[in-house]
Amino acid sequence: MAQHPPPIPQHQERIPFWRDGRVLGVLAQVLFVTMVLLGASWLLNNVSSNIGTLGSFRCPDGTDSFRCGFLFLQIDAQFDIAESVVDYTPSDPYARAIVVGALNTVKVAFFGIILATILGTLTGIARLSRNWLVSNLAKWYVDFFRNTPLLLQLFFIYFGVILLLPNIREAIQPFGLPFYLSQRGINIPGPVFMPSLRVWLLFLLGGAAVAVVVWLLLARRERQVERSLNSTRWSLLAFSVVAAAGWLMANAAISSQAILLSETLPATEFADLPEIVAQRLGGIELAEVETAVAEGRLTRDQVNAAALTICAVRDAPSEANLAAQLRADDAPYVVKRSGRLDQAARAFAAGECELLAAAESDLIASQAALTGIAYRLLPIAEAPLRFSIPRLEGLNFQGGIKLTPSFAALLIGLVLYTGAFIAEIVRAGIQSVPKGQSEAARALGLTESQRLRLVVLPQALRVIIPPLTSQYLNLTKNSSLAIAVGYADLWAISYTTLNQSGRPVQVFIIVMAAYLSFSLLISFLLNQYNRRIALVER
Amino acid sequence: MNKKSLSFFVMVLMLALTLVACGGADDSGQVAELQAQVADLQAQLAAAQAATGAQAATGAPAADAPAPAPTGDTLQTVRARGVLKCGGNQAVPGFGYINPDTNDFEGFDIDFCKAVAAAALGDANAIEIRPTTANERFPVLQSGEIDVLIRNTTWTLSRDTQLGADFQPTTFYDGQGMMVRRADNINSLEDLEGGTICVQSGTTTEKNLADVFRARGISFQPVVFDDADRTREAYEAGQCDGFTTDKSGLVSQQILLAEPEAHVILEETMSKEPLGPMTRHGDNNWGDIVMWTVNCTIEAEELGINSANVDSFLGGENPVIQNLLGETGDLGAGMGLSNDWCYQVIKQVGNYGEIYARNLGPNTPFNLPRGSNNLWTEGGLLYSPPFR
């Protein structure tokens, strides 16, 4: 009899599905996706119903469309912006105001990234220094700034440091130079490009070409005679000669500038003007006016009354050109600025000033409007490059370049904060390179700078770049804290736009898109760089 | 769960089903079970759709309408919550600020919030103030986070039509002013040529400043902050030559300066600034309640009724007063309020004159003259339509 094998169970005990790992896994995922999608659809539904209530996506024909939601960007913004890279007036549309804000964000992020990188690298290296004070100073700096909130630091820098600088009337002026530091910001001289700059630039290009030719010729000759002929020095000299000749040519031969003189000024040429002022002041040497005021022989009011009054267009190069020449003669002057040339010409015609400064062609064109009054046209000299010097006129400094306290506070805050993080990244990067690499480099006889440049840094950069990217992104996004210190960045202006136009959804879309593109651009650039320095694996 | 999300859920479930089905053939038991679930849900969906159809047939709102409607039923929401949420200010003494002694919100605007609470809930203290900055006040109202915005908000056409909100009667007629340092010897706006001006962002003053200065050809540099305190601090520190906001706001900010007497407010008024409460567009009933609450305080002052003597007017002869206090007629019922709503407002908060005197009057540091904010019978602009 054959032994029957034990019967195979007909029905295997099945695991109930609520205890089956595979089913539970799938169910959990389905549940999660469902909840996320439900949440998102609820939010979207809420947004779309709010948009319906507000009617902010309404087209002129009464229908709702996404495109029409952005028509408001063409409406006049009607608010002013303190600082702008491009021209802006309150009659410009919201779109331009937002662009101004975006450019301000780019400005602060650009300088912030550069300065934070420098500060971070130096501090990172300093932390590895064998000098106790240097490494500890770096450590304290990093610990302090990394562990306090950025907003707090910004408030402190703005309200606790910058606003405690001296009043604008007592601005700090280091070494008597025309640099002014006050609670209204930092005012420094700024270059003004005159029309003849183009001529000088041509000469500069020509000079560069001559310099290259000289250098090549001398280099060939050097190879022939086999001794140094100082080719670099000679080519620099050639360049300087051509550049100087060009400057003189542009100065002497070209002038687009002129002034209109009122009949009350008995001047026939430009050189008469300082003499007229000197006569008004009782024949004093103009160079001694300031000492005379200081000694009490003249009062400030007397000087102001004797000063030449100039009508000019605001921010026009003509004013800087004339002012630079009057400054050279120490002639005191007062400027009355208007928005446009016709307004300036009207002020001149009304006798509000003795001189009207502008480009000669513009002055000739506006002569038609000046009928009925007596005046003379006098062409004046021009230099390719003039400097506009800040002068305290009335309530604020006029002319030159102004670094506003808001910008300064934001830039300093972002640089100090992000620099602390970058310092740690740099330190980690350098420490990640094994000691043996340095020892091997030294054994091969590389110099210290070669060791750093060829062995340590390339390997450290691989570790540094990826986290550095996120610090750059952080800095860019943290710049939106600008609103706390009154800097007109993208977010501050968009927030005002949102409020004035009543279109939160659209404004948020724009702002998010803008920050997203800034971030993606930075990531893209650094990823490209990262790919270049990455370890090539075969 | 509404129709859309339900159908979506079914879809996802079906997707899951396919995944599971592909996963293994021996899961047919589970598959069957899931199919049963789907059938069940589909039945639910059908039922829901039928219900919607029925609703649509009876003229009820369609299911596509937003579920958490932030408009239309503010009174019910407030009643159910038992507390009125007002958007207010915390940095403008006299109008809306936190009293450092009591840690309570106090001020002219806060009192009107109390008045609305007295009318809607019968309890002036059932309020919750949500302090807002100038920029965030409108989104906060639009989103339904607050029931009414009473925060020195200027009534303008574009705000009325574009922000999804309605203005209620003006509680304070104001105009934009400019504060400068006495030592600077500035007597008119023209003297501010080339100066720096501190202004708060998201305000009508920010726009007026640009408009007025442009029209007069005065160049200036704005310094813009999002917050009233920061704006004042920057001005006080010397960052600005001028500080501009509504004149009432300037008076109120002046007492917060370290040396109030070192600053002057220029005579010039740069604009009209009618300040009043704001409600969400679309809820007309709630708008009526806020509107007539303000009118109630004005009418009470005109009739000489105040919080101290209001009880003595009860049971009187004057039909106008009997109507106002809800002893006759049904003025409250039209708005869904109890009939004594105006009595509660006067009794618990007071009439307009009392509110003004309490916050801005001679016994306060501000001592603001009533000016335009006087009854029409006294040469002012306050005029309540009749309570009939």
Interface residues (C-beta under 8 A of the other chain):
Chain A: R14 F17 D20 R22 V23 V26 L27 V30 V33 T34 L37 L38 S41 W42 N45 N46 S49 N50 G52 T53 L54 G55 S56 Q78 F79 D80 I81 A82 T89 P90 S91 F159 L163 L164 N167 I168 Q183 R184 R314 R337 S338 G339 Q343 E393 G394 L395 N396 Q398 P405 S406 I483 A484 G486 A488 A492 Y495 T496 L498 N499 Q500 S501 G502 P504
Chain B: K4 S5 F8 F9 V12 L13 L15 A16 L19 V20 G23 G24 D26 D27 G29 Q30 E33 A65 P66 A67 P68 A69 P70 T71 A134 N135 F138 P139 Q142 S143 S158 R159 Q162 L163 G164 D184 L192 E193 G194 G195 T196 S201 G202 E206 K207 L209 A210 D211 R214 G217 S219 F220 Q221 P222 V223 V224 F225 D226 R230 E233 A234 A237 G238 Q239 D241 H281 G282
